[in-house]
Amino acid sequence: MLDTSFISVCWLWTPPTTRINDGVDFGFCFDIAPGGITFERAPFKLTAEMVSVMGGTTDSQPYLWFEELCVKAFLVCRQYVDKLTHCIVLMLDSGYDLSITGNESTLTCGSSLPCFKPETIQNFRDRFELDKTDREAADYMRHLVKKSYGSYSTGQYDRFQHLTNGIPY
């Protein structure tokens, strides 16, 4: 059974466009960007508003606790990378492609999700930095948290979504 920390990492890797009531955008999590937009480079969405709720600064105790929980969740998930990979492999063949020509229809198995590409599994596994020691992986995750908070592109992407799709940020 997976440690509850796994839930934290799922949240961490939820795409920056996801709001609390949205589903997870698997394309963004895997190998495509929403709408083909590629300028969002943040590992996950961590805005000034979110940090404000955690005490307002990166030195506040709630923020430091958040960062530490992110690191712990990442380290736990690394232990389960093979099981997590199997879950993704199952998703590769999800969905059905339906082709209709005139009065004939063809139903074929296979993923109709464009986020699954030949390199999806390797890219997924690479995110766990399995070649690093636990200490190095922890430092890497701390770096991702800092990079996410300092991301200029997240704000730009939010503004783009607001202008093009009316999605408030």
N, C-alpha and C positions, 0 to 999 in steps of 0.2 A: 504494500500500500504506500502511496506517495505521501510524504510529509506535507503538512499544510503549507509549508513554505513554497511548494510548487504553485499554489494559487497566486502567491505574490509575484512570482516570475511571470506567470501568464498575464497578470495585470501590467507588469513592467513592459512586456513586449506587446502590449496592446497598442495599436497604431495611434499616432498623435491626433488623428481625426475622430477617434472614438469618444463618444460622450457616455455618460453613465447608462443611459437607456438604449444605446446602440449595441449591435452585435459586434463580434470581432471581425475585422477585415483581414481575412486570411491572405489575400493578395499582398497586402502591405507587410504582413508577418513573414511571408515567404519570398517570392521572387518577382513581384510586380508592385508598382506604386499605384495608388488610387488615381484613376483618370489618366494614367501614364505620366503623372508629374514626378519628376525625379529630384527636385531640389530639396525635399525634406530629408535631412541627413541625421537628425537626432535619433539616438537609440530608442528613446521613448519620450513621451510628452511629460515634461516637468516645468510648469510655468511659474512665473513670479506669484500668481494667485495661489497656486498649490503650496509654494514655500511659505507664503504669508500665513496660510492655515497651520503650517507646521512651526510657527514661531517667528517667521519673518526674515530669518537669516540662516545661512548655512552653518552657523555656529550654535544655533538654538538646540536644546536637548531633543525636542521632537523631530527636528530634521536629522540630527545625528542618529537617532533611533531608526528613522526611516532608512537612512543610508546603510546602517548596520543590518537591518532586516533584508534589504535588497542583496547585500553580500551573502548573508546566510542562505537565502533562498537560492541564489545562483549556485553556491557550493553544493547544496543538497541536490539540485536538479542535475548537476554534473554527474552525480552518482547514479542517476537513473537515465542517462542519455540513451542507452540501448532500448529501454522500454519506451521512452518518449519517441524515439525514432520509429519503433514499430507502429505506434499510433499514427504517425505521419504517413508511413507506408500504406496503412489501411486507407487513408484518405486519398491516396494517389488514384485509386480505382473507384472513387466515389462518383456518384452521378451517372447519368446515361445521356448519350447523345442521340437525339431523335432527328432523323432526316425524313422529310416528306417530299415526294416528287409525284405530282398528279394524284392518283388514287393509291399509290404504294407508299408504305412507310418502312423505315428500317430503324431498328433499335439496337444500338451497340453499347456494350459496356466500355467504360473508360472515363477518366475524369473530364468533365466539361469545365472545370475550373482552370482558368489560364494561369493561375499562380503556381501550378505544379509543372515544373520544367525538369529536364534530365538532371540538372545540377541541384535540385531542391534539397534532396537528402544530405548531400555533402555540405551545402551551405548551412543547413540547419545544424548539423553536427559541429561545423566550424565555429558557430556562435558560442559554443561551450568552452572553447580554448582548452581542449583536452591535453595539449602538449605542455601546459603550464602546471606548476605546482599549485597547491591550494593557496599558498600565500600570494603567488603571482596572479592567480585567478581572482582573488579577493581584491588586489590592487587594481586589476583590470576592471572589475565591476565598479569600484569606487570612481574610476576614471569615466565610465559610462554614465554614472549618475551626474558627475560634474559636467560632462559634455552635454548631457540632456538639458540641465538647468541653464547652461550658457548658450544654448542653441539660438542663433539668430533666425535660422530657417523655419523654426516652429512658428514664430510670430508671423513670418512672411506667408507661410502656408495657410495659417488661420485667416489672414486677410484675403488671400487668394480664394479660399473656400467661401468666405463671406461675400466677396464681390461676384463670384461666378455662380454660386449655388444658393446664396442666401443663408448659409449656415452661420449662425452667430458664434462668436468666440468669447 
